[in-house]
Amino acid sequence: MESISETIHEPIFTFALLLAIIFVVPPIFEKLKLPGLVGLLAAGVVFGSSGLGLLDSKSETMVLLADIGKIYLMFVAGLEIDLEQFNRTRNRSLGFGFATFAVPLIGGTIVGRSFGFGWNTSILIGSLLASHTLLAYPIVRRLGVVNDEAVTVTIGATIFTDIGALLVLAICLGINQGDFTAFDLTFLLGSLAIYTVVVLFGLDRLGKAFFRRSRNDQSNQFLFVLLALFVASVGAEAIGVEKIVGAFLTGLAVNDVIGDGPVKEKVEFVGAVLFIPIFFVDMGLLLDLQAFEDIFNSVGIPLSILGTLFLSKFLAAFLAKLAYRYSWQQTITMWSLSLPQVAATLAAALIAFQAQIINENVFNSVILLMLITSVVGPLITSRAAAQLPSRDVEQEKSAVKSELSKLYVRSSPKQFKVVVPVYNPQTERYLLELASLLTKKNQGEIVPLAIAKAEAHLDSPQLDLDVGRCQELLAQAQEITQELGVIAQPELRVEYDVAQGISHASREVNASLIVLGFNNLNSFRSILFGSIIDSVLWSAHCSVVVARLLDSPLKIRHILIPVESFNPVGLRPVRFAQTFATQPGTEITLLHVCPFATSKERKTSLHQQLETIANQYLSGVTVDIHITAQNNLVKEILTASATHQLVILRSQRQRVGVDSLAIGPNAKPLIQNLNCSIILLGEL
């Protein structure tokens, strides 16, 4: 028994148990239609001192891992802010940011004072309500209203609210340490100003210089970002502010350096699957069930905090409506987007609780606030954003025509080239048939490409075997292209990295398109440093088509195109479907799944837009337009696919979450469950 007791308190046991919780608990809660992070909080309660006692929030292992998770959470919050969008509406974003920060700050301070808390605690409570987390951003993106000014302004306001809340936290922590004079405040603000300039501009320049020199060395770039994150966090503590301030500023600083490339994906992946979940488990360890019981017996504090948040955020959105003449739909959308309190709020609340600025009742009330707003906010957004007016149909048609032409690379039809890497004899013919449809339409040629894996010695027997295999594949490809009646220019490359070989060869021949094949989901797994398909999607200079073809493309007649959003980029699959329009008897279904509460007028407008698109790009083809109001997009696509041979999807180069791949959150369940052929269009 002593041996078991000692083992339980070993750091390796703690880490193994945390991994098991992260692996098992979130999927169970998601099947119950509850957020995975709620499951992590619950697991913290179950395995903490309130339950089994297997995890201790004060152990060195938990303190270290939770601190890393807290830093990572704020770092990712900084990375996710779109600086380009912020610059487009900078003044209005700052205006709304000030309103949605100041009004909740004042409201929260009043709540704190009314319950007998001191000024320092009351102001900190107000700052916890002042920030917001853009949990509903995927919803407005799917609805195609990200470019609505009200949405863009709210996204930009996140920078102001998060920095403001962290600044107030830093001041409150300084005051809490005692003997905090006006000179101390001035010194702190001055140090913070200098530190901010050094981090934002210094890391930006240093990062760009390092990335230029390291080029495609993703492992060193990954380490550089991590080093910058933790050095900046240590620097923040050195000047007397909380380390999460440094983490957030680092996210903003390297935002422009790493862009939306593979390094960002890997950095966020590590945090999303490991450290950030551990942070939420640690939050659960700190929850006191007795304090929760006290809250439900005396609901004054939690109800006051909740009511103040909802009212103050609405008042801030209403002020923006008056100042900028927004519609009620835009106002409600801004309000709902600014409601969720997760990243900055939770991190700041934990720090304040550990510093004993707020008590257990307030801390647990903040957890309750997070749970409620993370559900209610996105729910209201899905209803309000669906009512936002869409652009005029003629404007939409003009914009779509302009943007969809970008699917293919900037070359004339005579220069149109499709690179088809040939590495699997089982998929080679179908991929070449798909490429032949594209080249015939654009009067171009196919470049079958075979990559032999390089060895340290180029006279290696293994390399000789690999080159021989590649030559056989290219000879087979030549025969197939001759049979299909298209021009082919086979290429054989010897490269250490297959993905780089594909990307480099495609650039050298000035390819217009790359066509890749896959057989199953494993080809898309997002491991730490990615698969071949992931790497090509990130590095290619041109568009990438990834296909799983269960039958010959020449025989496909029934095609389903889910149209997730009505912005030009979201409609690129329609442009690609022109490839199959030349086949006699082809039938194409355009499916749009809108939120359940979408009005009839909005549905009619969406139907008209799709009709315009179909008439413009799919003339001569039988087109069925289907608009359905449901909240489960994946389920509707799977149901509709039962009567189709092919589904054309648009891949998204987005950050990797706990349950999502680099190609977008809806792609994984679709690939796993679709029983027909699939084509994914990789965005430039």
N, C-alpha and C positions, 0 to 999 in steps of 0.2 A: 504494500500500500504506500510505503514511503517513496518507493521508486516511482510509482504512478504519480504521486503528488509532486515530486520533483520534476518529472517530465512535463506536467501540465504548466509549470511555471517557467519552463525553458523558452527562450525567444523563438526557437524553431517550431515549437508546438503552436505558439501564438500565431506565427506567420502561416503555418499550414491550415490552422482553423479559419483564419481570415480568408485565405484563398478558397476554402471549401464554402464559406458563407457567400462570397462573391459569385462563385460558380453556380450554386444551387438556389439561393433564395430569390434573387430578382426574377428569373424566369417563372417561378411559381406564382409570385405576386402579379406578374404581367398576364398570366393565364387567368387570374382572378379579376382582370381589368383594373388593377391598381398599379401605380407607378413603382418601378423597381426600387427607387430610393426609399420608398416607404418600407419596403421589405428589409432594406439594410438597417434602417432605424430600428425596426422591430427586432431584428436579429441582435442588435446591440443591447437592447433591453433584455432579451432572453438569455444571452450569454454573459451579460454583465453582472454587477453586484445585486441587481434587482431580481436576477433569475438564477442561472446555473453557476455563476461565479467563475467561469472559465477564462474570461478576459478581464483585464484590469486597466482602466484608462490611465492609471498613474505609472504603469510599468514603462521602463525605458523603451522597449520595443514599440508599444502603442504610441507613446509620446512622439517618437521619431517618425513613424509611418504616418500618423495623423497630421503632424506638422507638414510633412511633404505633401500630403493630400490637400491640406488647406492652402498651401502655396500654389500647388498645381491648379486648384479650383479658380483662384483669382487670376492666375496666368492665362488660363484658357478663356476666362471672361474678357481679358484684354485682347487676346488673339481674335476672338469672334467679332469684335467691333469692326465694321466696315468703314475705314477712314475715308475712302473715296466717296461713299454715300454721305458721310458726315460733311465733307467739304462742299458738296453740292447745295446743302441747305444749312450752312454753318450758323448763320445768324438766327434763323428760326429754331434750329435745334438748341442753341444756347438759351434762347428765350423760353422755350418750353421746358428745357432741362432745369433752368432756374426755378420755374414755377412748380414743377413736379418734385423738386428737391425742397424748396423753401416752405411750401404749404404743409406737406407732411411733417417736416421738421418742427414747425411751430405747433401743429396739432399734437404730435407725439410728446413734445415738451409740456404742453398743457395737461395731457393725460398723466404724465409722470408726476407733475406738481400736485394734481388733484388727488393722487393716491399717497401723497406724503413723501415722495422721494425728493432728494436734494437736487439742486440745479444741474450738477454734473451728470447724475444718473438720468435725469429727465431729458436733458439735451441729447444724451446718447441714445435713449429710447426713440427720440424723434429722428435721429440719424439712421436708425435701423429701418424706419419706414420710408426714408427718403430715396433710397436706391431702388432699382428694379432689375429683374432678369428677363431677357427676351425669350421666354419658354415657347411663346406662340409664334416665333418667327417662321418655323416650317409651315405653319398653317397659312400665313399671308403669302408665303412663297408659292405654295401649291395653288392658291386661289388666283395667283397672277397679279396681285395688287401691291407688290413690294415697291413699285415705282410711284405709287400714290404718295403725294407730298406729305400727307399726315403720317403715313407709315414711316417714310424716310426720316421725317423730323423726330419721331419717337425713337427710332433706332439711334440717331445721332445724339439724342439727349442722354443716352445711357452713359456716354463718356463723362458728361458733367455730373450726373447723379452719383456714379460710382466713385469718382475722384473726390467729390464733395463729402460723401459719407465716410470715406477712408480718412480724409483730412480731419473731420470732426472726431473720429475715433482716436486719431493720433493725439489731438489736443486733450481729449477727455482722459486718455491714459496718462498723459503728462501731469494733468491736474490731480489725478487720483494718487500719484506717487508722493504728493504733498509738497508744500513750499514752492508752488508754481507761480512765479512772479511775471509781471508784464515783460521784463527782460527775457525771461525763459521762453515766453510765448513768441516774442520777436525773433529770438535766436532759433527756435524750432521752425518757424515759418521761413526764415531766411535759409536755414540749412536744407529744408525741404525743397525750396525753390531751386537752389543750386543743384541739389541731388537730382531733382526732376529733369533739369536741363541736361545734366551729364548722362543720365540714363536714356532719355528719349533721343537725344541727338548723338551722343557718343556711341551707344550700342547700335544705332541705325547705321552710322558710317562704318564702324568697325565690322559689323555683321556683313554689310554689302561687300567690303573689301575682302573679308575672309571667304565669303561664298564665291566671289569671282576667282579667287586663287584655288579653292578646293574643287570647283566645278561640280563634277558628278559624284564626289566622295560623300555619299549621304551619311555614312556612319560618323565621320568627323563633323559634318554639319549638325547632325543630331546632338553630338556631345557638346559642340559649341553653344547651342541653344540652351541645353541643360546647365552648362557652366555659367552662362550669362544670367540665367534665372536665379540660381542659388547665390552667386556672388552679389547680385543686385539685392537679394533678400537680406543677406548678411550686412550689406552696406546700409540698408534702411534701418536695421536695428542699431547700427553703429552711430547713426545721427539721432537716435531716440524715437523713431517711429516704428510702427508694427511692420513686420516683414512682408505681410500681404500687400502693403502699399508698393513695395519694391517689385513684388510678383506681378501686380496689375500693370505697373508702368513698363516692366519688361515685356509683357504681352503686347502693349501698344508699340513699344520700340521695335520689336522684331517682326511685327505684323507685316510691314512693308518689305522686310528683308526676305522672309520665307514665302510670302504670298500664299497661294492656295496649292502649293506643290506637295510633293511626297514627304518632305521633311516635316512639314506642319502636320500631315496625317500621322506620321510615326510618333511625333512628340505628343500629340493629343491622344493617340491610341494608348500609349503607356499610362497616361494619367487616367483615361476613361475606364480602362479595364482593371486598374490596380490601385493607384494611390487615392483617387477621388472616392471610389467606393469605400476604401478603408476609412476615410474621413467621415463618411456618413455613418459607418458602423460605430466609430468613436463618439459621434454625436448621440447615438442611441445609448452608449455606455453611460453618458452623463445625464440621461433622462432619469428623473426620480418619479417612480409611479405614485408614491405618496403625494408628491407635489402636484401631479396631474389630478389626483383625487381631490386635493384641496382646491384646484382650479375649478373643477366641476361643481364643487360645493359652494364656491364663491366665484361666480363667473364675471365679476366686475372688471378685473384687469384684462382678461382675454377679449371680452366683448368690446371693451373700450378701445383696445388696440386695433381689433379688427374693424370696428366701425369707423375709427379715425382714419385708418388706411384707405378704406373704400371711399369715404367721403372726401378726404383731402386729395386723393389722386383724381377723383372726378372733378373736383373744383379746379384743379390745375388744368385738366383737359378742357374744361368749360372756358377758362381764361384764354386758352389757345384758340378756341373757337371764336371768341369775341375779337381777339387781336388779329387773327389771320383769316377770319371769315370762312371757317371750315363748316361742312355740313354736319348734321347730327350723327350720320353714319360714321364720318371720319372722327368725330369727337368720341363716340363710344369705342371705336377701334383703338384710339390713342389711350383711352382710359384702361381698357382691358389689357393692352400690351404692357402698360406700366404697372399693373397690379402684382404679378408674381414676384415673390421675395425668396430668392434662393441663394445665389452665389455670394455676393457681398454681404447680404444680410446675415446668412448663417455663419460665415467666417467671422464677421465683426461681433455677432452675438456670443460666439464661443470664446473669443478673446476677452470680451467684457465680463463674461461669467467667470472665467478663470482669474481675472484681475479683481473679482468681487465688486465690480461696479454695479452689476445687476444681480438680483437674487434668483432663486430657482423658479419662483412663480413667473417672473418676467421671461426667463430663458425658455421655460416650457411653453409660455404663451407665444413666443417667437416661433418655436417649432410647430405649434398648432397653426399659426399664421402662415407658415411656409406650406404646410399640407393643404390648407384651404385655398390659398391663392394660386398654388400650382395646378389646382384642378379647375377652379372657377374662372381664372383669367383666360386660359386657352379656350374654355367652353364659350365664354362670351365673345372672344375674338372670332371663333369659327362662325358665329351667327352674324356679328356686326360686319366683319370684313366681307362676307358674302353679299352684303347689300351695297357695297361701294360701287359707284357707277363705273361702268367700263368705258373704254374709249369708243369714239364714233366708229361704226363699222368700216367706213371708207378709210379712216385713219389707220385702223387695225390692219386692213388689207394692204395698204401701202407700206406700213412698218414691217409686216410679215414678209412681204415680197423682198424688201431690202435685206432683212436679217437672214432669211432662209437661204438666200443666195450665198451666204458665207459658209454654209455647210461644206461646200466643196472649196478647195483651195484656189488661190488667186491665179489661175492659169486659163488659157484659152482652151476650147475643146480639143484642138489638135495636140495639145500637150498633156491631156488628161491621162494620168497613170495610176493604176491600182496595184499596190504592193501586196502580195499574198504570201506570207511565210508558210512554207510547206515543211511540216515536221511530223505529221500524223497521216499515214496513207488512208486511214478510215475516213478522215474528214476532208482530205485534199480535193476530191472531185467536187463536192458540194460547194466548197469555198470558191473554187475556180469558176463554177457555174454562176454563182452569185456575182463574182467579179466580172464575168462576161456580160451579164445583164447591164452592169454599170458602164462598162467600156463601150458596148454597142450603142447605148443611149448617148454617150458623150464622145463617140468617135475616138476612143483612146486605145491604150494598150495595157496588158497585164505584165507585171514584173514578178514572176515566181521567185521567192527568195529562200535559200537554204543556208542555215548558220551551222557551221562546224565548230564545236567547242575547242578553243585554243588550248595548247599544252605548253609547258615551259620549253620543251624541245620540239621544234616543228617537224622533226623526223620521227616523232613518237608513233609506235604502231597503233596506239589507240586513236590518234589523230588521223592516221591513214584510213582506219576503218570508218571513222566518222565522215571523212571527206567522201569516201566511196558511197556511203549510205545517202549522203546529200546529193551526190551526182545521180543516183538512181531515182530519188524523189523528183529532181529537176527534169530528168528524162521523161518520167511519167507525166509530169505537169505539162511538158511540151506536147506530148501526144494528146492530152485532154484538150488543150487550147486549140490545137489544130483541128480536132474533132468539132469543137464549138465554133470554129471560124473566126477566131480573134487573134490579134497580134500578141506575141509573148516575147519578152526579153529576159531569160533566166539569169539569176545572179547567185553566185556562191561566195559566202563570206566566212572568214576564220576570225572568231572573236572570243574573248574570255567571257564576256557578258552577253547573253542572247538578246535581252531586251535592248541593250545599247546598240547591238548589231542591227536589229530591226530598225530602230529609230535613226541611226546614222545612215544606213543604206537608203532609207526612205527619203532622207534629206538630200543625199547625194544625187539621186535620180529625180529629184523634185517631184515626189509623189503627191498626188492629189488626195489619196485615200489609202488607208491600211485596213486590210480585212483579216481578222484573227478568228480562230475557232476555239471552242471549248466543248467538253463533253458533259461536265457536271459542275456542281457548286465549288468543288475543291479548287478549280481553276481560278476562282475568285476569292479565295480565302485571304483575309487581310492579316497576314502574320507580320512580325515586327518590321522586316525590311522587304515586304511585299512579294507578289508573284510577278511573272513575266508580263501578264496582261496589265496589272496595275502599273508597272514601270513604263510600259509603252504608252498607256493612257496619259501618264503624267509628262513624259518627255517628248512625245511625237510633235512634229511641227504642223501636222495636218490632222484632219479628222480620222477617227478610228472606228471601225465597225467590228463589233464582237458578235459572233453568230454561233448558235447551237442549232444545226439544221438536221431534222429527223427525216427529211425527204428532200428530193431534188428541188431547188428553187424554181426550176423550169416547170414544175408540176403544181406549184402553190397557186391557189386561186382564191382562197378565203383568208383575208388578212384583217386583224384587229389592231387598231391604233388607239391606245389610251392617251387622251389629251389632258394632262394633269393641270396645266396652266395655259392661259391665253396670251401670254407674252410671246414675242417672236421666237425666242429660243425654245420655249416649250412646244412650239409647233413644228420643229424641225423634222420629226418623224413623218409628218405629212409630205414634206418635200422629198424625203427619201423614198416614200411609197410610190413616187412617179416611176421608179425603176421597174415596178411590177405592172404598171399601167398599160404597158405594151402587150402584155399577155392576154389573149382573148378569153373572155369569160371571167375576168378577175372581179371580185367583189370586195370592197373595203368598208369596214365599219369604223366610224369615228366615235369613240366612247368618252364622254366627260362625266366624271363623278363629282358632284358638288355637295356641299354640306346639307344636312337634312332640312335645315330651316330656310333654304334658298327660296326666294319669292318666285311666283309665276312669271313676273315681268323679267326678272333676272334670267330665268331659264329660257324665255323667249329670245332675249338678247343673245345669250350664248348660242342658241340654235341658229340664229341668223348669222352670227360670226362664222360658225362652222360651215354653214351653207356657202358663204362667200369664199371661204378657203377652199372648199371642195370644188366649186365652180372654177376657181382660178388655177388650181394645181392638179386636180384629178378629173378633168373633163374627159368624157368618153368612157369613164369607168362607173360601174354601179356603186354608189356610195350610200350607206345607211348611217344616219346620224342618230345617236342615242344619248340623251341626257337623262341621268338618274340622280336622285337626291338621296345619298346614303353617307354614313360616316366612315364606313369600312371600304376604303379604296381597293385594297388588295383583294378582298372577297369578291367585289363586283367584277374586277378584271378576270379573276379565276373562273367565275361563273360564265362570263361572256366568252372566254377562250374555248369553252367546251365545243363550240360549233365552228371553230376557226383552225386553220392549219399553221398560222404564223402570227406572233404578237411582236410588234415593233415598239421598243421602249427607248427612252432617252436616259442615258447614264448621267450621273451628277458627280462632279468632283468636290465632294463635301467632306467635312471633318468626320472622323470615325468615332462613334459613340460606343457605349457598352454593347449595344445590340444592332449595330449598323456597319455596313461595309463601305469602302471608299466610293462605290458606285451609287450610293444613295440608300436611304432607309427602307424603301419599298422594293428594292431589287432583290434582296436576299429571300424574303418569303415567296416572291414571284418565281424566281429561278428554282427554288426548292419544290414548288407545287405545280408549275405549268407543265402540262403533258404534251404541248405542241412545240413547234420550232420557235426560237427566240432570236431576235436581233436587237442588240444594244448599240445605240449611237453614242460614241464618246465625244463630249463637247470639247471644243478648242479652249 
